[in-house]
Amino acid sequence: MKYRTLGKSGIKVSEIGFGAWTIGLDWWGKKIDDDEAIRMLKRAYDLGINFYETADMYGKGKSERLMAQAFKDMRNEVIYSTKWGYDMYGAEQIGHSELPQKHDPEFLQFALGKSLERLQTDYVDVYSLHNPKMAAIRNDALFAALDDLVAKGTIKSHGAALGPAIGWKDEGLEAIKNRNITCLQTVYNILEQDPGRDFMREADRHDVGIIVRVPDASGLLTGKVTADTKFDKNDHRSFRKQEFIVEAMQKIENMKPIAKEKGWSITELAIKFILSQKKISVVLPTMISIEEIEMFASISDGKYLSASEAASVEQMYEKNFYVQPIASSNNK
């Protein structure tokens, strides 16, 4: 396992992180019981993964509690990154519907206190706004309170985790440019490189680390999803339109010569392409088994694309990987 620095925080993080939403929710086609979840967390640690990313609302605190249980008496050996801002205490979530947000200083203190209790710790390494809208990013009092918590040591750093349909490019750039964030979490993969490329350019100027989620394009780049895949209504990937999936499969076919030349699978190409970007600090693959943890951890080996090779992949992306787009009003 290789390690990088998380932006201006100075925190050393594993290139592959553990996204703990899969152990708190059953939104990925598999319900993971508590014993298996703890085995997964511990195996990830054994493989060198030290970065554990979650949110208070994942299973109403379940993933935070499981992390605390798995890493009891190991607090200084792991990096806890959690998120806040949804009022899971005053509203009930139905399906994948969005809960009311409360990104304000008062709720910040309340939500942090609850997360600290569940994580059984007196500090959080990374504390991020969860899917913030522009009003939250521009709230001076809120970010003053976050900076004060850093000064007190209650949190080591803070960031923003963006939600594509909620707050996206403008919110991310505003946070990088005008807020003292350590990191920005966003969707970024070989098939969906924007607005990640804009974020990386700006992050380089402000020493902000990029945390990548959905690096496998919801399973398309691991072979789990094909044009024939049918998602259960509870599966988070059900938002993917059929046109996007069909077109993506054609793009993947056009990537295979690149992977073959390097001696990699498409999954390895997908993750190594991301790790070729210097401003990316952590990649969060969706992992629902020990076998997947072992596979993704093995990809962090320092052998990635050269700058020119990565640039050629970006050029292919700009040309839609030479695939004629399928007509649709919304192909994602």
RODO-2510 file (C-alpha; in nm, 4 decimals, decimal comma):
residues 332
     n   res          X          Y          Z
     1     m     0,0000     0,0000     0,0000
     2     k     0,1256     0,3455    -0,0946
     3     y     0,0454     0,6621     0,1006
     4     r    -0,0129     1,0271     0,0165
     5     t    -0,0631     1,3519     0,2044
     6     l    -0,4198     1,4781     0,2411
     7     g    -0,3899     1,8343     0,1170
     8     k    -0,2606     2,0944     0,3595
     9     s    -0,3471     1,8798     0,6627
    10     g    -0,0210     1,6857     0,6597
    11     i    -0,2197     1,3668     0,7356
    12     k    -0,0728     1,0586     0,5665
    13     v    -0,3485     0,8512     0,4072
    14     s    -0,3539     0,5245     0,2172
    15     e    -0,4153     0,5644    -0,1563
    16     i    -0,7035     0,3199    -0,1271
    17     g    -0,9556     0,4057     0,1418
    18     f    -1,2490     0,2155     0,2870
    19     g    -1,5876     0,3689     0,2084
    20     a    -1,7921     0,2505     0,5060
    21     w    -2,1322     0,3332     0,3604
    22     t    -2,1573    -0,0256     0,2323
    23     i    -2,1508    -0,1626     0,5872
    24     g    -2,4133     0,0841     0,7090
    25     l    -2,6593     0,0611     0,4200
    26     d    -2,7801    -0,2038     0,1752
    27     w    -2,7796     0,0324    -0,1220
    28     w    -2,5391    -0,1756    -0,3326
    29     g    -2,7260    -0,4996    -0,3743
    30     k    -2,5892    -0,6678    -0,0633
    31     k    -2,6709    -0,6448     0,3062
    32     i    -2,3557    -0,6962     0,5135
    33     d    -2,4023    -0,8283     0,8668
    34     d    -2,2073    -0,6787     1,1562
    35     d    -1,9597    -0,9639     1,1982
    36     e    -1,8697    -0,9592     0,8295
    37     a    -1,8397    -0,5800     0,8369
    38     i    -1,5895    -0,5959     1,1214
    39     r    -1,3900    -0,8650     0,9406
    40     m    -1,3818    -0,6422     0,6320
    41     l    -1,2612    -0,3410     0,8302
    42     k    -0,9877    -0,5403     0,9997
    43     r    -0,8743    -0,7025     0,6747
    44     a    -0,8528    -0,3603     0,5139
    45     y    -0,6302    -0,2451     0,7992
    46     d    -0,4092    -0,5543     0,7642
    47     l    -0,3605    -0,4642     0,3971
    48     g    -0,2396    -0,1151     0,4843
    49     i    -0,5626     0,0810     0,4464
    50     n    -0,5703     0,3489     0,7161
    51     f    -0,8378     0,5856     0,5778
    52     y    -1,1984     0,5072     0,6736
    53     e    -1,4656     0,7285     0,5216
    54     t    -1,8238     0,7367     0,6452
    55     a    -2,1100     0,9698     0,7410
    56     d    -2,3366     0,9985     1,0403
    57     m    -2,6446     0,9125     0,8331
    58     y    -2,5094     0,5813     0,7001
    59     g    -2,7395     0,3403     0,8771
    60     k    -2,8217     0,6162     1,1305
    61     g    -2,4730     0,5934     1,2777
    62     k    -2,4297     0,2199     1,2209
    63     s    -2,1111     0,2444     1,0163
    64     e    -1,9521     0,4769     1,2741
    65     r    -2,0353     0,2327     1,5537
    66     l    -1,8913    -0,0597     1,3567
    67     m    -1,5694     0,1311     1,2923
    68     a    -1,5346     0,2024     1,6642
    69     q    -1,5890    -0,1632     1,7424
    70     a    -1,3378    -0,2839     1,4834
    71     f    -1,0652    -0,0400     1,5866
    72     k    -1,1058    -0,0343     1,9615
    73     d    -0,7721     0,0583     2,1255
    74     m    -0,6293     0,1394     1,7782
    75     r    -0,7514     0,4980     1,7464
    76     n    -0,4141     0,6529     1,6628
    77     e    -0,3487     0,3959     1,3903
    78     v    -0,6491     0,4823     1,1732
    79     i    -0,7830     0,7953     1,0044
    80     y    -1,1515     0,8652     1,0652
    81     s    -1,3271     1,0748     0,8021
    82     t    -1,6967     1,1357     0,8564
    83     k    -1,9603     1,3720     0,7241
    84     w    -2,2470     1,5738     0,8665
    85     g    -2,5266     1,8115     0,7709
    86     y    -2,8375     1,5972     0,7277
    87     d    -3,0954     1,6101     1,0064
    88     m    -3,1312     1,2368     1,0588
    89     y    -3,2380     1,3104     1,4147
    90     g    -3,5453     1,5160     1,3324
    91     a    -3,6632     1,3523     1,0080
    92     e    -3,7134     0,9998     0,8760
    93     q    -3,5501     0,9013     0,5482
    94     i    -3,7700     0,7063     0,3080
    95     g    -3,5784     0,5077     0,0481
    96     h    -3,3126     0,7268    -0,1157
    97     s    -3,5007     1,0519    -0,0587
    98     e    -3,2905     1,3412     0,0664
    99     l    -3,3245     1,4428     0,4301
   100     p    -3,3475     1,8105     0,5328
   101     q    -3,0067     1,9729     0,5668
   102     k    -2,8814     2,1737     0,8635
   103     h    -2,5416     2,3155     0,7798
   104     d    -2,5231     2,5705     1,0615
   105     p    -2,2892     2,6199     1,3611
   106     e    -2,5401     2,4938     1,6180
   107     f    -2,6153     2,1707     1,4348
   108     l    -2,2438     2,1301     1,3645
   109     q    -2,1697     2,1065     1,7359
   110     f    -2,4607     1,8699     1,7973
   111     a    -2,3845     1,6357     1,5064
   112     l    -2,0125     1,6257     1,5861
   113     g    -2,0842     1,5348     1,9460
   114     k    -2,3021     1,2445     1,8355
   115     s    -2,0402     1,1181     1,5889
   116     l    -1,7689     1,1353     1,8548
   117     e    -1,9873     0,9236     2,0831
   118     r    -2,0494     0,6623     1,8162
   119     l    -1,6855     0,6530     1,7074
   120     q    -1,5754     0,6359     2,0735
   121     t    -1,3123     0,9037     2,0240
   122     d    -1,2403     1,2601     2,1263
   123     y    -1,1402     1,3784     1,7796
   124     v    -1,2140     1,3232     1,4105
   125     d    -0,9368     1,3471     1,1531
   126     v    -1,1535     1,4778     0,8683
   127     y    -1,4993     1,6284     0,9165
   128     s    -1,6796     1,7182     0,5944
   129     l    -1,9993     1,8947     0,4996
   130     h    -2,2268     1,6346     0,3400
   131     n    -2,3570     1,7411    -0,0031
   132     p    -2,3484     2,1137     0,0828
   133     k    -2,5402     2,3673    -0,1210
   134     m    -2,3949     2,7087    -0,2024
   135     a    -2,5601     2,8790     0,0962
   136     a    -2,3641     2,6519     0,3298
   137     i    -2,0351     2,7071     0,1451
   138     r    -2,0839     3,0844     0,1772
   139     n    -2,1742     3,0737     0,5482
   140     d    -1,8864     3,2609     0,7162
   141     a    -2,0037     3,1749     1,0685
   142     l    -2,0100     2,8045     0,9842
   143     f    -1,6545     2,7938     0,8546
   144     a    -1,5327     3,0074     1,1443
   145     a    -1,6797     2,7427     1,3761
   146     l    -1,5075     2,4651     1,1802
   147     d    -1,1730     2,6449     1,1962
   148     d    -1,2237     2,6912     1,5705
   149     l    -1,2784     2,3169     1,6122
   150     v    -0,9502     2,2566     1,4278
   151     a    -0,7739     2,5003     1,6599
   152     k    -0,9132     2,3112     1,9595
   153     g    -0,8113     1,9737     1,8169
   154     t    -1,1645     1,8324     1,8143
   155     i    -1,1278     1,7876     1,4405
   156     k    -0,7920     1,7731     1,2661
   157     s    -0,9223     1,9142     0,9389
   158     h    -1,2430     1,9771     0,7494
   159     g    -1,3655     1,9402     0,3941
   160     a    -1,6648     1,9181     0,1644
   161     a    -1,8197     1,6085     0,0055
   162     l    -2,0179     1,6981    -0,3046
   163     g    -2,3455     1,5486    -0,4246
   164     p    -2,3886     1,5588    -0,8054
   165     a    -2,7596     1,6394    -0,8056
   166     i    -2,7396     1,8627    -0,4989
   167     g    -2,4298     2,0861    -0,5081
   168     w    -2,1605     2,0270    -0,7646
   169     k    -1,9121     2,2216    -0,9751
   170     d    -1,9790     2,5763    -0,8520
   171     e    -1,9973     2,4670    -0,4879
   172     g    -1,6755     2,2686    -0,5163
   173     l    -1,4768     2,5499    -0,6762
   174     e    -1,6112     2,8006    -0,4236
   175     a    -1,5044     2,5779    -0,1337
   176     i    -1,1556     2,5214    -0,2737
   177     k    -1,0937     2,8882    -0,3520
   178     n    -1,2512     3,0596    -0,0534
   179     r    -1,2626     2,8149     0,2376
   180     n    -0,9845     2,6631     0,4436
   181     i    -1,0739     2,3083     0,3499
   182     t    -0,8238     2,0236     0,3544
   183     c    -1,0059     1,8042     0,1051
   184     l    -1,2856     1,7839    -0,1455
   185     q    -1,4718     1,4611    -0,2144
   186     t    -1,6210     1,4099    -0,5585
   187     v    -1,7242     1,1542    -0,8194
   188     y    -1,4381     1,0997    -1,0635
   189     n    -1,3574     0,8095    -1,2905
   190     i    -1,2236     0,7365    -1,6369
   191     l    -1,5752     0,7659    -1,7830
   192     e    -1,6784     1,0734    -1,5776
   193     q    -1,3791     1,3065    -1,5591
   194     d    -1,5693     1,6323    -1,5183
   195     p    -1,5951     1,8392    -1,3082
   196     g    -1,3101     1,6514    -1,1367
   197     r    -1,0521     1,7966    -1,3734
   198     d    -1,1586     2,1510    -1,2825
   199     f    -1,1372     2,0631    -0,9138
   200     m    -0,7870     1,9191    -0,9504
   201     r    -0,6558     2,2273    -1,1274
   202     e    -0,7884     2,4556    -0,8541
   203     a    -0,6901     2,2151    -0,5747
   204     d    -0,3307     2,2292    -0,6930
   205     r    -0,3289     2,6062    -0,6371
   206     h    -0,4770     2,5820    -0,2861
   207     d    -0,3175     2,2578    -0,1575
   208     v    -0,6482     2,0743    -0,1291
   209     g    -0,6537     1,6953    -0,1532
   210     i    -0,9130     1,5290    -0,3728
   211     i    -1,0988     1,2243    -0,2383
   212     v    -1,2510     1,0178    -0,5191
   213     r    -1,5674     0,8157    -0,4884
   214     v    -1,7400     0,6045    -0,7571
   215     p    -1,4008     0,5301    -0,9209
   216     d    -1,5509     0,2232    -1,0893
   217     a    -1,8465     0,4126    -1,2429
   218     s    -2,0999     0,2232    -1,0317
   219     g    -1,9551    -0,1165    -1,1223
   220     l    -1,9228    -0,0627    -1,4968
   221     l    -1,5434    -0,0645    -1,4758
   222     t    -1,5285    -0,3809    -1,2680
   223     g    -1,7507    -0,5881    -1,4934
   224     k    -2,0246    -0,6099    -1,2302
   225     v    -2,2627    -0,4097    -1,4449
   226     t    -2,3461    -0,4881    -1,8068
   227     a    -2,6089    -0,3689    -2,0513
   228     d    -2,8328    -0,6497    -1,9260
   229     t    -2,8036    -0,5656    -1,5560
   230     k    -3,1312    -0,4921    -1,3791
   231     f    -3,1072    -0,3043    -1,0499
   232     d    -3,3386    -0,3498    -0,7552
   233     k    -3,5267    -0,0323    -0,6660
   234     n    -3,3288    -0,0116    -0,3395
   235     d    -2,9950    -0,0294    -0,5222
   236     h    -2,8289     0,3124    -0,5326
   237     r    -2,7169     0,2464    -0,8916
   238     s    -3,0751     0,2396    -1,0176
   239     f    -3,0364     0,6097    -1,1037
   240     r    -2,8079     0,5123    -1,3937
   241     k    -2,9968     0,5390    -1,7227
   242     q    -2,9842     0,2490    -1,9670
   243     e    -2,8450     0,4762    -2,2393
   244     f    -2,5488     0,5686    -2,0197
   245     i    -2,4734     0,2033    -1,9444
   246     v    -2,4931     0,0914    -2,3074
   247     e    -2,2714     0,3774    -2,4249
   248     a    -2,0270     0,3131    -2,1406
   249     m    -1,9881    -0,0503    -2,2431
   250     q    -1,8828     0,0648    -2,5901
   251     k    -1,6306     0,3056    -2,4397
   252     i    -1,4858     0,0294    -2,2242
   253     e    -1,4326    -0,1842    -2,5351
   254     n    -1,2275     0,1002    -2,6828
   255     m    -1,0155     0,1165    -2,3662
   256     k    -0,9197    -0,2493    -2,3713
   257     p    -0,6160    -0,2033    -2,5994
   258     i    -0,4673     0,0420    -2,3477
   259     a    -0,5189    -0,1995    -2,0600
   260     k    -0,3820    -0,4915    -2,2631
   261     e    -0,0683    -0,2997    -2,3564
   262     k    -0,0007    -0,2332    -1,9870
   263     g    -0,0900    -0,5885    -1,8836
   264     w    -0,3799    -0,4624    -1,6722
   265     s    -0,7455    -0,5439    -1,6371
   266     i    -0,9984    -0,2686    -1,7063
   267     t    -1,0427    -0,2337    -1,3290
   268     e    -0,6696    -0,1837    -1,2823
   269     l    -0,6612     0,0715    -1,5639
   270     a    -0,9545     0,2571    -1,4074
   271     i    -0,7952     0,2852    -1,0625
   272     k    -0,4409     0,3424    -1,1854
   273     f    -0,5614     0,6208    -1,4141
   274     i    -0,7033     0,7967    -1,1095
   275     l    -0,3902     0,7377    -0,9021
   276     s    -0,1838     0,8882    -1,1842
   277     q    -0,3309     1,2274    -1,0847
   278     k    -0,1051     1,3849    -0,8215
   279     k    -0,3745     1,5939    -0,6509
   280     i    -0,5820     1,2870    -0,5728
   281     s    -0,5137     1,1753    -0,2168
   282     v    -0,7515     0,8824    -0,1667
   283     v    -0,9631     0,6583    -0,3877
   284     l    -1,2758     0,5029    -0,2358
   285     p    -1,3809     0,1959    -0,4343
   286     t    -1,7132     0,0395    -0,3433
   287     m    -1,6103    -0,2793    -0,1628
   288     i    -1,8626    -0,5340    -0,0364
   289     s    -1,6384    -0,8336     0,0323
   290     i    -1,2943    -0,9200     0,1639
   291     e    -1,1996    -1,0413    -0,1849
   292     e    -1,2778    -0,6989    -0,3301
   293     i    -1,0786    -0,5259    -0,0560
   294     e    -0,7785    -0,7449    -0,1367
   295     m    -0,8139    -0,6794    -0,5091
   296     f    -0,8376    -0,3008    -0,4798
   297     a    -0,5608    -0,2802    -0,2196
   298     s    -0,3248    -0,4674    -0,4533
   299     i    -0,3663    -0,1983    -0,7204
   300     s    -0,1880     0,0579    -0,5000
   301     d     0,1654    -0,0301    -0,6081
   302     g     0,3100     0,2945    -0,7451
   303     k     0,3039     0,1655    -1,1041
   304     y     0,0631     0,4007    -1,2764
   305     l     0,0230     0,5831    -1,6062
   306     s     0,2889     0,8324    -1,7090
   307     a     0,1823     1,1936    -1,7528
   308     s     0,1677     1,1491    -2,1311
   309     e    -0,0309     0,8248    -2,1028
   310     a    -0,2822     0,9852    -1,8646
   311     a    -0,3108     1,2820    -2,1005
   312     s    -0,3892     1,0482    -2,3907
   313     v    -0,6714     0,8914    -2,1893
   314     e    -0,8058     1,2393    -2,1162
   315     q    -0,7962     1,3133    -2,4894
   316     m    -0,9955     0,9959    -2,5543
   317     y    -1,2485     1,1135    -2,2961
   318     e    -1,2805     1,4471    -2,4732
   319     k    -1,3576     1,2559    -2,7935
   320     n    -1,6140     1,0408    -2,6067
   321     f    -1,3818     0,7422    -2,6515
   322     y    -1,4757     0,7496    -3,0216
   323     v    -1,8297     0,6358    -2,9431
   324     q    -2,1346     0,7951    -3,1021
   325     p    -2,3565     0,9211    -2,8160
   326     i    -2,6934     0,7552    -2,7759
   327     a    -2,9721     1,0101    -2,8122
   328     s    -3,1298     1,0874    -2,4758
   329     s    -3,2448     1,3899    -2,2809
   330     n    -3,0406     1,2683    -1,9844
   331     n    -2,7878     0,9933    -2,0450
   332     k    -2,6681     0,9530    -1,6865
***
